[in-house]
Amino acid sequence: MRNKKPIIMAIIAALALSAIALIVLNQNSLDGTFSVENITIIRSGMMGNFSVYVATTTPQQTRGYMYQKAIGDCDGLKGCIGMIFVFPGQSTECFWMENTIMPLRQSWISNNGVVGLVYNATPYSTNSICSAGRMVLETLQNFSISPGDEVIMHSIGT
């Protein structure tokens, strides 16, 4: 009679690897986890319309772009530029890049939609960067946004 223990162990190992793969794949997908909205950015009198993932809950804001290899496609909407973190009101908000692979530009936006601090964050950095804002927009570092630009997010009235 053959020992079935190695076969059973191999099956268990294969199932465990499959479960881990599913978890990793789900971590690398933003679609369905975040809502998506259109925003308008006004710069030097020029307007541009873009789509962004929206992080409003603590779990969404804690996760952000951690473990992501790309900005995403905003559930298939054109012009996806990143993620906007929306807070209940103007407050000092701190951001870091722990477990974040992509170099991101972080832009703090006031209650009236004006961009204040713009910071190019370093992947995997645990240094906290803090500034006052109602929202923080994360984009790739090559996205052009500057202090004084205006961000209009229609759902919250800015």
N, C-alpha and C positions, 0 to 999 in steps of 0.2 A: 504494500500500500504506500502511495506517495504522500509526502508531507505537503499539505495544502497551505501551510502557514505562509511560505514565501509568496504564493499567488495572492492570498488575501491581503498581505502587507502591500504588495504592488498595487492592488486595486485601491486600497485606502490612500496610498501615496498619490495615485493619479487623481482621485476625487479631491484630495486636499489641494493639489496644484491647480485643478480646474476652478475651485472656489476662490483661491487667491487671484487667479487671472481675472475672474469676473469682478472682484473687488477693485483691482487695479484699473480695469477698463472703465468701470463706473466712476472712479475718481478722475479719470481723464476726460470725462464728458460733462459739460456744463448744461447742455440742453435738458430741459425738464426740471432742473434743480433751481434755476433762477428765472424770474420773469424777464422779459425783454421789452424795452421801450425805445422810442425815438427821442433824440435830443437835438437841439439846435445850438451851434456854437457861432457866436458873432465875434469877428476879429477885424479890426480896422474897417468897419462898415460892411464887410463881406460875411455872408451867412453860409453855413454848411449844415446839412442834416445828416445825422449818423444814428446808428442803432447801438445799444449797449445792454449788457446784462445788468440787472438791478439787484443789489444786495441790501435788504432791509432788516432781516432778522439776525439775531446774534450768531446762529450757526452759519448762515450764509456769509456774514461779515468775517467770521473767524476763518472760514475756509478760503474765501476769495479765489485767487489764482494759484493756491498751493497745489503742487504736483502737476500743474498744467504745462504742456509743451507748446501750446499755441493759444492765441487770443480767443479763438472759437468763431462760430459763424452766426451767433445770435438767432438760433433756431431757423436759419436760412434767410434772414433778412439781409438786405444789401447794406454795405457801409458799416459793418460791425467794427468798432474801434476799441472796445474794452469793456470795463465794468465800472459802474458807479455805485458807491456806497452812500446810502441816504440815512441820515440820523434824524431823530425827532425834532431837533432844533440846533441852533448855532452852539457849538461847544468845542473844546480842545480835543482833537482826535489824534491818536498816535498809530502809526503804521510801521511795520517791519516786513522783512522778506524771508522769514524762516520757511524752508521747504518750498520756496518759489524759484522756479528754474529760469524764467524769462526776466531780462532786465526791463523794468517798468518805469514809466513816468507817472508820478503821483501828483495830482493837482487838487489843492484844497479850494473849495468854492463856498462863498458866503451865502447867507440867507437871501440876498438880492441877486444871486447868480454870478457875481463877479469872482474871477479866479484870483486867489492870493498867492500863496506859496506854490511853486512848481519844483519838484525834486526828482532827480534821476536816481532811482533806487538800485542797489546792487543785489543780484541774486544771492540767496541764502543768508543775507545779512540779518543779524539779530539786533542791530542798532535801531532804536525807536526814533522816528522822526515825527514830531508833534507840531500841530498848528491849529488855529481856529477855523472852523468851517461847519457848514450844514451838510455838505456832500464832499466826497473825495472821488475823483475820476482817475482810474488806472488805465493807461494805454501803453503801447510799446513806446520805447524812448524816441523813436523817429517821428512820432506824431507831433505836429506843430500846435502847441498851446502855450500861452504866456500869461503872466500876471496882467490883469486888466481886461482880458477877454471875458466875454459873457457866455454863460451856459444856461440855456433855457430847458427846463424839464417840466413839460406841461402838466404832468400828473400831480406835481406838488406846488405848482403856481410860481415858479421862478422864471 
